[in-house]
Amino acid sequence: MSRISPVRDFVTVDISSTDFTSSNGFNCIYVGTTGNVTVLKADGSQATLPNMAGGMWHPVQGKGIVRSSTTATGLAVGFS
């Protein structure tokens, strides 16, 4: 079983008008309110993670969050 590293730093995500991208990528997502999150993966493809639980960090790696298909709110991405 792998161990999840603590969040060293994080930024809040605003996708109210455009997609979010991170030049260095991220390794976890905080979801404030339950919903779907579509992640832009390192290879450029997208993956929708349905019904992600709110109020917690999720160990998900990516380089962006896609606005058009994300319904979760109160998002942040973390770096460890």
Phi and psi in radians as a Rosetta constraint file:
Dihedral C 1 N 2 CA 2 C 2 CIRCULARHARMONIC -1.505 0.35
Dihedral N 2 CA 2 C 2 N 3 CIRCULARHARMONIC 2.682 0.35
Dihedral C 2 N 3 CA 3 C 3 CIRCULARHARMONIC -1.721 0.35
Dihedral N 3 CA 3 C 3 N 4 CIRCULARHARMONIC 2.421 0.35
Dihedral C 3 N 4 CA 4 C 4 CIRCULARHARMONIC -1.539 0.35
Dihedral N 4 CA 4 C 4 N 5 CIRCULARHARMONIC 2.216 0.35
Dihedral C 4 N 5 CA 5 C 5 CIRCULARHARMONIC -1.319 0.35
Dihedral N 5 CA 5 C 5 N 6 CIRCULARHARMONIC 2.589 0.35
Dihedral C 5 N 6 CA 6 C 6 CIRCULARHARMONIC -1.174 0.35
Dihedral N 6 CA 6 C 6 N 7 CIRCULARHARMONIC 2.718 0.35
Dihedral C 6 N 7 CA 7 C 7 CIRCULARHARMONIC -1.268 0.35
Dihedral N 7 CA 7 C 7 N 8 CIRCULARHARMONIC 2.116 0.35
Dihedral C 7 N 8 CA 8 C 8 CIRCULARHARMONIC -1.458 0.35
Dihedral N 8 CA 8 C 8 N 9 CIRCULARHARMONIC -0.651 0.35
Dihedral C 8 N 9 CA 9 C 9 CIRCULARHARMONIC -2.725 0.35
Dihedral N 9 CA 9 C 9 N 10 CIRCULARHARMONIC 2.795 0.35
Dihedral C 9 N 10 CA 10 C 10 CIRCULARHARMONIC -2.660 0.35
Dihedral N 10 CA 10 C 10 N 11 CIRCULARHARMONIC 2.823 0.35
Dihedral C 10 N 11 CA 11 C 11 CIRCULARHARMONIC -2.331 0.35
Dihedral N 11 CA 11 C 11 N 12 CIRCULARHARMONIC 2.527 0.35
Dihedral C 11 N 12 CA 12 C 12 CIRCULARHARMONIC -1.321 0.35
Dihedral N 12 CA 12 C 12 N 13 CIRCULARHARMONIC 2.655 0.35
Dihedral C 12 N 13 CA 13 C 13 CIRCULARHARMONIC -1.959 0.35
Dihedral N 13 CA 13 C 13 N 14 CIRCULARHARMONIC 2.173 0.35
Dihedral C 13 N 14 CA 14 C 14 CIRCULARHARMONIC -1.963 0.35
Dihedral N 14 CA 14 C 14 N 15 CIRCULARHARMONIC 1.865 0.35
Dihedral C 14 N 15 CA 15 C 15 CIRCULARHARMONIC -1.976 0.35
Dihedral N 15 CA 15 C 15 N 16 CIRCULARHARMONIC 0.458 0.35
Dihedral C 15 N 16 CA 16 C 16 CIRCULARHARMONIC -1.163 0.35
Dihedral N 16 CA 16 C 16 N 17 CIRCULARHARMONIC -0.456 0.35
Dihedral C 16 N 17 CA 17 C 17 CIRCULARHARMONIC -2.257 0.35
Dihedral N 17 CA 17 C 17 N 18 CIRCULARHARMONIC -0.281 0.35
Dihedral C 17 N 18 CA 18 C 18 CIRCULARHARMONIC -2.726 0.35
Dihedral N 18 CA 18 C 18 N 19 CIRCULARHARMONIC 2.866 0.35
Dihedral C 18 N 19 CA 19 C 19 CIRCULARHARMONIC -1.113 0.35
Dihedral N 19 CA 19 C 19 N 20 CIRCULARHARMONIC 2.733 0.35
Dihedral C 19 N 20 CA 20 C 20 CIRCULARHARMONIC -1.794 0.35
Dihedral N 20 CA 20 C 20 N 21 CIRCULARHARMONIC 2.341 0.35
Dihedral C 20 N 21 CA 21 C 21 CIRCULARHARMONIC -2.287 0.35
Dihedral N 21 CA 21 C 21 N 22 CIRCULARHARMONIC 2.562 0.35
Dihedral C 21 N 22 CA 22 C 22 CIRCULARHARMONIC -2.110 0.35
Dihedral N 22 CA 22 C 22 N 23 CIRCULARHARMONIC 2.141 0.35
Dihedral C 22 N 23 CA 23 C 23 CIRCULARHARMONIC -1.112 0.35
Dihedral N 23 CA 23 C 23 N 24 CIRCULARHARMONIC -0.527 0.35
Dihedral C 23 N 24 CA 24 C 24 CIRCULARHARMONIC -1.772 0.35
Dihedral N 24 CA 24 C 24 N 25 CIRCULARHARMONIC -0.032 0.35
Dihedral C 24 N 25 CA 25 C 25 CIRCULARHARMONIC 1.367 0.35
Dihedral N 25 CA 25 C 25 N 26 CIRCULARHARMONIC 3.012 0.35
Dihedral C 25 N 26 CA 26 C 26 CIRCULARHARMONIC -2.474 0.35
Dihedral N 26 CA 26 C 26 N 27 CIRCULARHARMONIC 2.864 0.35
Dihedral C 26 N 27 CA 27 C 27 CIRCULARHARMONIC -2.194 0.35
Dihedral N 27 CA 27 C 27 N 28 CIRCULARHARMONIC 0.152 0.35
Dihedral C 27 N 28 CA 28 C 28 CIRCULARHARMONIC -2.808 0.35
Dihedral N 28 CA 28 C 28 N 29 CIRCULARHARMONIC 2.708 0.35
Dihedral C 28 N 29 CA 29 C 29 CIRCULARHARMONIC -2.219 0.35
Dihedral N 29 CA 29 C 29 N 30 CIRCULARHARMONIC 2.314 0.35
Dihedral C 29 N 30 CA 30 C 30 CIRCULARHARMONIC -1.688 0.35
Dihedral N 30 CA 30 C 30 N 31 CIRCULARHARMONIC 2.277 0.35
Dihedral C 30 N 31 CA 31 C 31 CIRCULARHARMONIC -1.983 0.35
Dihedral N 31 CA 31 C 31 N 32 CIRCULARHARMONIC 2.116 0.35
Dihedral C 31 N 32 CA 32 C 32 CIRCULARHARMONIC -1.393 0.35
Dihedral N 32 CA 32 C 32 N 33 CIRCULARHARMONIC -0.839 0.35
Dihedral C 32 N 33 CA 33 C 33 CIRCULARHARMONIC -2.146 0.35
Dihedral N 33 CA 33 C 33 N 34 CIRCULARHARMONIC 2.261 0.35
Dihedral C 33 N 34 CA 34 C 34 CIRCULARHARMONIC -0.857 0.35
Dihedral N 34 CA 34 C 34 N 35 CIRCULARHARMONIC 2.419 0.35
Dihedral C 34 N 35 CA 35 C 35 CIRCULARHARMONIC 2.994 0.35
Dihedral N 35 CA 35 C 35 N 36 CIRCULARHARMONIC -3.080 0.35
Dihedral C 35 N 36 CA 36 C 36 CIRCULARHARMONIC -1.423 0.35
Dihedral N 36 CA 36 C 36 N 37 CIRCULARHARMONIC 2.532 0.35
Dihedral C 36 N 37 CA 37 C 37 CIRCULARHARMONIC -2.267 0.35
Dihedral N 37 CA 37 C 37 N 38 CIRCULARHARMONIC 2.165 0.35
Dihedral C 37 N 38 CA 38 C 38 CIRCULARHARMONIC -1.779 0.35
Dihedral N 38 CA 38 C 38 N 39 CIRCULARHARMONIC 2.100 0.35
Dihedral C 38 N 39 CA 39 C 39 CIRCULARHARMONIC -1.806 0.35
Dihedral N 39 CA 39 C 39 N 40 CIRCULARHARMONIC 2.377 0.35
Dihedral C 39 N 40 CA 40 C 40 CIRCULARHARMONIC -1.518 0.35
Dihedral N 40 CA 40 C 40 N 41 CIRCULARHARMONIC 2.016 0.35
Dihedral C 40 N 41 CA 41 C 41 CIRCULARHARMONIC -1.446 0.35
Dihedral N 41 CA 41 C 41 N 42 CIRCULARHARMONIC 2.925 0.35
Dihedral C 41 N 42 CA 42 C 42 CIRCULARHARMONIC -1.035 0.35
Dihedral N 42 CA 42 C 42 N 43 CIRCULARHARMONIC -0.531 0.35
Dihedral C 42 N 43 CA 43 C 43 CIRCULARHARMONIC -1.469 0.35
Dihedral N 43 CA 43 C 43 N 44 CIRCULARHARMONIC 0.030 0.35
Dihedral C 43 N 44 CA 44 C 44 CIRCULARHARMONIC 1.637 0.35
Dihedral N 44 CA 44 C 44 N 45 CIRCULARHARMONIC -0.180 0.35
Dihedral C 44 N 45 CA 45 C 45 CIRCULARHARMONIC -1.418 0.35
Dihedral N 45 CA 45 C 45 N 46 CIRCULARHARMONIC 2.902 0.35
Dihedral C 45 N 46 CA 46 C 46 CIRCULARHARMONIC -2.014 0.35
Dihedral N 46 CA 46 C 46 N 47 CIRCULARHARMONIC 2.593 0.35
Dihedral C 46 N 47 CA 47 C 47 CIRCULARHARMONIC -2.419 0.35
Dihedral N 47 CA 47 C 47 N 48 CIRCULARHARMONIC 2.244 0.35
Dihedral C 47 N 48 CA 48 C 48 CIRCULARHARMONIC -1.666 0.35
Dihedral N 48 CA 48 C 48 N 49 CIRCULARHARMONIC 2.175 0.35
Dihedral C 48 N 49 CA 49 C 49 CIRCULARHARMONIC -1.752 0.35
Dihedral N 49 CA 49 C 49 N 50 CIRCULARHARMONIC 1.876 0.35
Dihedral C 49 N 50 CA 50 C 50 CIRCULARHARMONIC -1.361 0.35
Dihedral N 50 CA 50 C 50 N 51 CIRCULARHARMONIC 2.507 0.35
Dihedral C 50 N 51 CA 51 C 51 CIRCULARHARMONIC 0.917 0.35
Dihedral N 51 CA 51 C 51 N 52 CIRCULARHARMONIC 0.838 0.35
Dihedral C 51 N 52 CA 52 C 52 CIRCULARHARMONIC -1.210 0.35
Dihedral N 52 CA 52 C 52 N 53 CIRCULARHARMONIC 2.292 0.35
Dihedral C 52 N 53 CA 53 C 53 CIRCULARHARMONIC -1.121 0.35
Dihedral N 53 CA 53 C 53 N 54 CIRCULARHARMONIC 2.409 0.35
Dihedral C 53 N 54 CA 54 C 54 CIRCULARHARMONIC -1.441 0.35
Dihedral N 54 CA 54 C 54 N 55 CIRCULARHARMONIC 2.781 0.35
Dihedral C 54 N 55 CA 55 C 55 CIRCULARHARMONIC 1.385 0.35
Dihedral N 55 CA 55 C 55 N 56 CIRCULARHARMONIC 0.375 0.35
Dihedral C 55 N 56 CA 56 C 56 CIRCULARHARMONIC -2.711 0.35
Dihedral N 56 CA 56 C 56 N 57 CIRCULARHARMONIC 2.812 0.35
Dihedral C 56 N 57 CA 57 C 57 CIRCULARHARMONIC -1.508 0.35
Dihedral N 57 CA 57 C 57 N 58 CIRCULARHARMONIC 2.501 0.35
Dihedral C 57 N 58 CA 58 C 58 CIRCULARHARMONIC -2.141 0.35
Dihedral N 58 CA 58 C 58 N 59 CIRCULARHARMONIC 2.300 0.35
Dihedral C 58 N 59 CA 59 C 59 CIRCULARHARMONIC -1.354 0.35
Dihedral N 59 CA 59 C 59 N 60 CIRCULARHARMONIC 1.527 0.35
Dihedral C 59 N 60 CA 60 C 60 CIRCULARHARMONIC -2.282 0.35
Dihedral N 60 CA 60 C 60 N 61 CIRCULARHARMONIC 2.213 0.35
Dihedral C 60 N 61 CA 61 C 61 CIRCULARHARMONIC -1.659 0.35
Dihedral N 61 CA 61 C 61 N 62 CIRCULARHARMONIC 2.536 0.35
Dihedral C 61 N 62 CA 62 C 62 CIRCULARHARMONIC -3.058 0.35
Dihedral N 62 CA 62 C 62 N 63 CIRCULARHARMONIC -3.096 0.35
Dihedral C 62 N 63 CA 63 C 63 CIRCULARHARMONIC -2.206 0.35
Dihedral N 63 CA 63 C 63 N 64 CIRCULARHARMONIC 0.058 0.35
Dihedral C 63 N 64 CA 64 C 64 CIRCULARHARMONIC -3.005 0.35
Dihedral N 64 CA 64 C 64 N 65 CIRCULARHARMONIC 2.934 0.35
Dihedral C 64 N 65 CA 65 C 65 CIRCULARHARMONIC -2.221 0.35
Dihedral N 65 CA 65 C 65 N 66 CIRCULARHARMONIC 2.256 0.35
Dihedral C 65 N 66 CA 66 C 66 CIRCULARHARMONIC -1.567 0.35
Dihedral N 66 CA 66 C 66 N 67 CIRCULARHARMONIC 2.133 0.35
Dihedral C 66 N 67 CA 67 C 67 CIRCULARHARMONIC -1.110 0.35
Dihedral N 67 CA 67 C 67 N 68 CIRCULARHARMONIC -0.823 0.35
Dihedral C 67 N 68 CA 68 C 68 CIRCULARHARMONIC -1.086 0.35
Dihedral N 68 CA 68 C 68 N 69 CIRCULARHARMONIC -0.482 0.35
Dihedral C 68 N 69 CA 69 C 69 CIRCULARHARMONIC -2.070 0.35
Dihedral N 69 CA 69 C 69 N 70 CIRCULARHARMONIC 0.194 0.35
Dihedral C 69 N 70 CA 70 C 70 CIRCULARHARMONIC -1.696 0.35
Dihedral N 70 CA 70 C 70 N 71 CIRCULARHARMONIC 2.176 0.35
Dihedral C 70 N 71 CA 71 C 71 CIRCULARHARMONIC -1.907 0.35
Dihedral N 71 CA 71 C 71 N 72 CIRCULARHARMONIC -0.286 0.35
Dihedral C 71 N 72 CA 72 C 72 CIRCULARHARMONIC -1.175 0.35
Dihedral N 72 CA 72 C 72 N 73 CIRCULARHARMONIC 2.659 0.35
Dihedral C 72 N 73 CA 73 C 73 CIRCULARHARMONIC -2.235 0.35
Dihedral N 73 CA 73 C 73 N 74 CIRCULARHARMONIC 2.973 0.35
Dihedral C 73 N 74 CA 74 C 74 CIRCULARHARMONIC 1.187 0.35
Dihedral N 74 CA 74 C 74 N 75 CIRCULARHARMONIC 0.803 0.35
Dihedral C 74 N 75 CA 75 C 75 CIRCULARHARMONIC -1.565 0.35
Dihedral N 75 CA 75 C 75 N 76 CIRCULARHARMONIC 2.590 0.35
Dihedral C 75 N 76 CA 76 C 76 CIRCULARHARMONIC -2.539 0.35
Dihedral N 76 CA 76 C 76 N 77 CIRCULARHARMONIC 2.699 0.35
Dihedral C 76 N 77 CA 77 C 77 CIRCULARHARMONIC -2.068 0.35
Dihedral N 77 CA 77 C 77 N 78 CIRCULARHARMONIC 2.532 0.35
Dihedral C 77 N 78 CA 78 C 78 CIRCULARHARMONIC -2.067 0.35
Dihedral N 78 CA 78 C 78 N 79 CIRCULARHARMONIC 2.748 0.35
Dihedral C 78 N 79 CA 79 C 79 CIRCULARHARMONIC -2.250 0.35
Dihedral N 79 CA 79 C 79 N 80 CIRCULARHARMONIC 2.352 0.35
